[in-house]
Amino acid sequence: MNVTRLPSQPPVPPGDEGAGLLRSAVRRDIVDTLANLEPAVREDGLTAKELGELVGLHTTTVRFHLDQLVGAGILTSHFVRSSGAGRPSKRYAVAPGELEPTKDAEGYKVLAGLLAEMFVRSDGAPMTPEEAGAAWAHTHAPSLVHHSPSSEPARSPGVWLSKVGLMIDVLREWGYTPNLRTDSSGRTAEVTLESCPFLSLARTNPEVVCGVHRGLMRGTLEVFGETETELSLEPFVEPHRCLAHVTTRAPFSRSGGTA
């Protein structure tokens, strides 16, 4: 079908508003549906009616959510005129550069295997997602880093941050693009997590995916001797970015020892 694109409203850069919108399961489902279309269809997108049929909602309801997602810059809208007669159709697509579909299925295999093998303890009791992530880290993290640090808690900011760096290496192995910042004391590391390898699944099941990733980070630090840590993970502080804070509660020595 020959189509002609007609301009619509330009997208607004996504930010806090977009992150808030994606806390709705309905909107996440809409975005995921558009993000995972076949490449030939994804660029032109779908109409509100077509989306409604796929997600099981009335066209009017879908259009309400679409307008908000366009306003937040997560989606774009444009009109497509077919070669035949009739009014042009308004179509919706994922904003360029945002929420790319997952291209590497290997990460999903790792997660699926983790959930299948580790969600049950040796005594038969079920694990939480965070416990499963930590169990995976205890088994695999040592083989994913170039060297094994001291198993004692860090007694200086430098050693602590070097262990956080090893945790980041493990996150990279999972497919993340993490960035690190620290506070003035060196006790708290702020880790920005981009390129989530399970983005679509995280939007529909954040309690599972984010729980696993909290466990992955906590378990990795435990393997390296950091058992006195506080860890928080904020999902979707921006539409494609999560934020973790990791703080050590172990006392630093005044001499800044090597452990």
N, C-alpha and C positions, 0 to 999 in steps of 0.2 A: 504494500500500500504506500503510495506516494503521499507524504505529509509535508505540510508547511508549518513551521513553528511561528507562533505569534507571541510577542512579549507579554509577560505578566509582571506582577510585582517582584522586585529583586529581593533576595533573602536578606534577613538581618543576621549579623554575626552571632553564632550561638554563644550562650553564656549561662549565668545562673538560672535564668528563666527556663532555658532548655533542659537543664539538669532537673529542675523541679517537675517539668512536664513528663519526663521519662520515668518518674516514680509511679506513673499510672500504668497498670498492666495492659490496658486497652491501647494506649499510645505506643507502648513498647512493641506490642504485637503489630501495630500498623507499620511502624518504622522497620521492624525486622522483616516483615513481608516485602516491603519495597527494597530493602537492602539486599535481599537474597533472591531477587528475580534473576532470570537468565540474562546474560549481558546484552543480548539483542533487544530485550524488553526493558531492561533496567534504566537505560538512558531516557527513554520517552516516558516511562512510568505507567501508572494506571489511573483510571478515573475513580471518582468516589464510589460509583456503583460497582465497578469491578473489585475494588478493595472490600466493599461491604460484603460481596459474595464470598470472598476468600476468608474474611475474619468473622463472618456470621453476624454482622450488624446492619441495621437499617442505614440507607444511604445518607439520610439527614444526620444521623448520629456520627457517622464516619466523617462527614464534611465538617462538623463542628470541631472534631479533634484535629483534622487536617489543617484547618485555618489557624489553629493555635501553634501547630508544629511549623507551619510556614512562617508565621510571625516570629518564632524563636530562631529561625534560620536553620532548623534541622532538616526541613524539606524545602523544595522549591516547587512552584507551580507554573505551568505554561499552557497555552492553548495549542492544540494540534488540529489543523484543518485537513481533512481527507481529500482525495482527488474527486470525490463525488459531491453531490449536493448536500445541503444541511449545515447546521451550525457547527463551528469548531468545538471540540471537546476539551474540557479542562483536565489536565493530567498532573499527577503529583509524582515527584521523584526525590530520592535522597540528595541533599545538597552536595555539590562536588567537593571531594576531599573529606567528607564526613562519613563515618560509619560504613567503611568498606566491608564487603562480605568476606567472611573467613575463607582464605585460599588454601590454608594448610590444615589438612584433616588430621595430621599427626598429633597435634595438641589434644584434639578431642579423643583420640585413641588413648592417650595417657590418662586423661581425666576419667574416661569411661572405665579403664582398667583399674584405676585407683578406687573408684566408687564400688566396682564389683568385688574387688578383692579385699578391701580394707574397711568396709562399712560394718563389718561384724568382728567383734573382739574374739580372742582365743576362747573366752568362756561363753561365746554365743550371744552376748549382749550387743545391741547395735551401737555403733559409733556415731557421734555427731560429725558433720562435715569438717569442722575445725580439727577434731581429733584425727580424722582420716588424713587430712593434709599434713598434720604433724607426724603421723606414723610414716607417711611416704617420705618426708624429709629425713627422718631418723634412719631410714633404710638407704636412701639414694643420695642425699646431699653430699656426703663425704667424697663420692666419686665424681662429682660435678665441679669441684674446685681444684685449683692448681696446687694448693698446699693446705695442710691441716694446721690451724693455729692451736695455741694452748687451750686445753680443756678447762682452764681456770677462768673465772670471770675477769674481764678486763679491769685494770686498775688505773687506766689513764684514758683520756679522750681519744688519743691516737690509736690505741689498740682496740678500743670499742668500735671506732669508726671503720677500722680495717675489717672487723668481723661483719659489720653492716655491709661493707663492700662485698664480702663473700656471699652474703644473703642476696645481694643484688645480682651477683653472677648466676646464682641459682634461678632467680626470676627471669634473667635473660634466656637461660636454657629452656624455660617454659614458653618463651616467645614474647615476653614483655619488653617494652622500651622504658626502663626506669631511669629517673633522674633524682639526684640526692642533694639535699640541703641540710644544714645543721643549725642549731641555735648557738648562742654565744658561749654557753657552758660546755658544749660538745656532748651533752648527755642525750639530747633528743635529735633524732634523724627524721627529716621529713622526706618521704619517698613518693614522688609522683609516678604513677603507673599509667603508661599509655600503651596503645596497641594490644589491648587485652586479647589473648588468643581464644577466649570463649565469650566474645562480646554479646552475641545474640542470646546465648544461654544465660549469661549474667543478667540480662534485662528481664528475662522471664522467670528466672529462678535465682535471684541475688542471694537468698539465704544459703543456698547450696554452694554456688561458685565462690562467693565472697568468703564464706566460712572455710572452704578448702584453702583459699589463698591466705587467709589469716593463719591457719594452721601451718601452711607451708613456710611462711615467714617465721612464725614462732618456733616451729620444730627445727628449722635450720639454725637459728640462733642457739637453741638448746644443745644441738649437736656440738656446737663450738664453745660450749661452756657458759652461755649467757642464759641462765634460768631465771634471773631476777629482772624481767623486762615487762613493761606495759606496752601494749600494742593496740592500735585502733585502725580501722579501715573505713574510709568514707567513700561509698560507691557513687559514681557519676557526679562529682563536683562540677564537672563539665560533661557534655554528652559523650565524650570518648576518653575521659580521664578520671581516674580514681586517686585517692590520696591516703597514704598511710603515715602514721606517726609511731615511731619506735623509741622508747625511752628506757635507759638502764637505771635500775635502782641500786645496783651494786656500788659501794663506796669507792671513789677514786683515792689512791694514795697520794699524799702530799709530794712525794718524790717523783710521782708519775712513773711508777715501776713498769716492768716489761710484761707482766702478766695481763 
